[in-house]
Amino acid sequence: MPSIFVGTKALAGSGATVDSLGAANLKASEGAVAAFKASSGEPAVAVLGADEADLAAAAVMFAGHLPHLSDAK
């Protein structure tokens, strides 16, 4: 099962940065959910937002897809 990182501060030690995930220039009302390989080599997902409201919206969107994550090919 992948590790899930919520918010930019959570990425510390993951091997990924906001820049490497393409989320460095998020504007107001924007969020991002990005899959990546963590520094451990394991699959990971980052949930990011321009502010707290955007982070919450991205998390709700991701939560709707979480039950299907294991079906990803």
Secondary structure, DSSP 8 states (H G I E B T S, - for coil): --EEEESGGGGTTTT--TTTTT-TT--TT-EEEEEEE-TTSSEEEEEEESSHHHHHHHHHHHHHHGGGGGG--
